[in-house]
Amino acid sequence: MICTTIKKDVECPFMTSSGCSYNGGVCHQVIEECEGCKRTTELSSGWYCKACPEPVAKWKNGNCNLATHVKVESTEKKVKLNPLKASKRGGA
């Protein structure tokens, strides 16, 4: 449905015929960590996230999983190979 509270004339999954069904009935503005994300949008009442109504909750336990500006570093360790076994694998 189309939002009639904060994000006027924007499609919102939390909007119902009786009003906003999200906790508190309103979406919250983006926080400092959201700066640079492609999912933020500027409306007449401020900056809001297109994907999440409460950005603070997404950043509470680390990086937001929806953030487009955060690069996740690989934590994979390089495994040391035994040169003798490696030479045997190469011939097969």
C-alpha positions as a LaTeX table, in Angstrom:
\begin{tabular}{lrrr}
\hline
Residue & $x$ (\AA) & $y$ (\AA) & $z$ (\AA) \\
\hline
Met1 & 0.00 & 0.00 & 0.00 \\
Ile2 & 0.98 & 3.61 & $-0.36$ \\
Cys3 & 2.31 & 5.23 & 2.83 \\
Thr4 & 0.27 & 8.09 & 4.26 \\
Thr5 & 2.35 & 8.87 & 7.37 \\
Ile6 & 6.05 & 9.74 & 6.97 \\
Lys7 & 6.92 & 8.52 & 3.46 \\
Lys8 & 4.00 & 10.13 & 1.62 \\
Asp9 & 3.10 & 8.51 & $-1.73$ \\
Val10 & 5.78 & 5.76 & $-1.41$ \\
Glu11 & 5.00 & 2.03 & $-1.57$ \\
Cys12 & 5.34 & 0.54 & 1.94 \\
Pro13 & 4.91 & $-3.09$ & 3.07 \\
Phe14 & 3.89 & $-1.98$ & 6.58 \\
Met15 & 0.97 & 0.20 & 5.48 \\
Thr16 & $-2.50$ & $-1.23$ & 6.02 \\
Ser17 & $-5.96$ & 0.19 & 5.55 \\
Ser18 & $-6.00$ & 1.12 & 9.24 \\
Gly19 & $-2.60$ & 2.89 & 9.13 \\
Cys20 & 1.03 & 1.99 & 9.64 \\
Ser21 & 1.44 & $-1.44$ & 11.22 \\
Tyr22 & 5.13 & $-1.01$ & 12.09 \\
Asn23 & 6.15 & $-0.76$ & 15.77 \\
Gly24 & 5.25 & 2.78 & 16.81 \\
Gly25 & 3.43 & 3.51 & 13.57 \\
Val26 & 6.28 & 5.47 & 11.93 \\
Cys27 & 9.54 & 4.83 & 10.09 \\
His28 & 12.76 & 6.14 & 11.60 \\
Gln29 & 15.36 & 8.29 & 9.85 \\
Val30 & 18.70 & 6.84 & 8.78 \\
Ile31 & 21.70 & 7.09 & 11.10 \\
Glu32 & 25.30 & 8.15 & 10.51 \\
Glu33 & 26.44 & 4.65 & 9.54 \\
Cys34 & 23.95 & 4.68 & 6.63 \\
Glu35 & 25.65 & 7.58 & 4.86 \\
Gly36 & 26.73 & 6.48 & 1.38 \\
Cys37 & 24.25 & 3.63 & 1.10 \\
Lys38 & 22.30 & 3.41 & $-2.15$ \\
Arg39 & 19.14 & 2.39 & $-0.30$ \\
Thr40 & 18.68 & 5.76 & 1.40 \\
Thr41 & 16.26 & 8.25 & $-0.07$ \\
Glu42 & 15.55 & 11.88 & 0.72 \\
Leu43 & 11.95 & 12.79 & 1.36 \\
Ser44 & 10.40 & 16.05 & 2.47 \\
Ser45 & 10.59 & 14.96 & 6.12 \\
Gly46 & 14.25 & 13.73 & 6.03 \\
Trp47 & 16.43 & 10.80 & 4.92 \\
Tyr48 & 14.94 & 7.30 & 5.13 \\
Cys49 & 15.94 & 3.76 & 4.19 \\
Lys50 & 13.97 & 2.12 & 1.36 \\
Ala51 & 14.50 & $-1.37$ & 2.76 \\
Cys52 & 14.22 & $-1.02$ & 6.54 \\
Pro53 & 11.89 & 1.10 & 8.69 \\
Glu54 & 14.31 & 1.19 & 11.65 \\
Pro55 & 17.99 & 1.42 & 10.58 \\
Val56 & 19.26 & 1.50 & 14.18 \\
Ala57 & 18.10 & $-2.10$ & 14.64 \\
Lys58 & 20.08 & $-3.24$ & 11.57 \\
Trp59 & 23.34 & $-1.70$ & 12.85 \\
Lys60 & 22.92 & $-2.84$ & 16.48 \\
Asn61 & 24.88 & $-6.11$ & 16.12 \\
Gly62 & 27.53 & $-4.99$ & 13.63 \\
Asn63 & 27.20 & $-4.08$ & 9.96 \\
Cys64 & 23.80 & $-3.80$ & 8.32 \\
Asn65 & 23.21 & $-6.76$ & 6.00 \\
Leu66 & 21.43 & $-4.47$ & 3.52 \\
Ala67 & 24.15 & $-1.79$ & 3.34 \\
Thr68 & 25.48 & $-1.29$ & $-0.18$ \\
His69 & 28.50 & 0.77 & 0.89 \\
Val70 & 30.05 & $-1.73$ & 3.34 \\
Lys71 & 32.60 & $-4.19$ & 2.00 \\
Val72 & 32.81 & $-7.51$ & 3.83 \\
Glu73 & 36.34 & $-8.80$ & 4.20 \\
Ser74 & 36.94 & $-12.49$ & 3.76 \\
Thr75 & 37.99 & $-14.28$ & 6.93 \\
Glu76 & 39.09 & $-17.37$ & 5.03 \\
Lys77 & 42.59 & $-18.54$ & 5.94 \\
Lys78 & 45.04 & $-19.82$ & 3.38 \\
Val79 & 45.71 & $-23.49$ & 3.91 \\
Lys80 & 49.32 & $-24.58$ & 3.74 \\
Leu81 & 49.76 & $-27.44$ & 1.30 \\
Asn82 & 52.25 & $-30.21$ & 1.70 \\
Pro83 & 54.57 & $-29.86$ & $-1.36$ \\
Leu84 & 54.93 & $-33.63$ & $-1.75$ \\
Lys85 & 51.14 & $-34.17$ & $-1.84$ \\
Ala86 & 50.68 & $-31.19$ & $-4.13$ \\
Ser87 & 53.15 & $-32.57$ & $-6.66$ \\
Lys88 & 51.27 & $-35.89$ & $-6.68$ \\
Arg89 & 47.92 & $-34.14$ & $-7.27$ \\
Gly90 & 49.32 & $-32.16$ & $-10.20$ \\
Gly91 & 50.06 & $-35.27$ & $-12.27$ \\
Ala92 & 46.63 & $-36.85$ & $-11.91$ \\
\hline
\end{tabular}
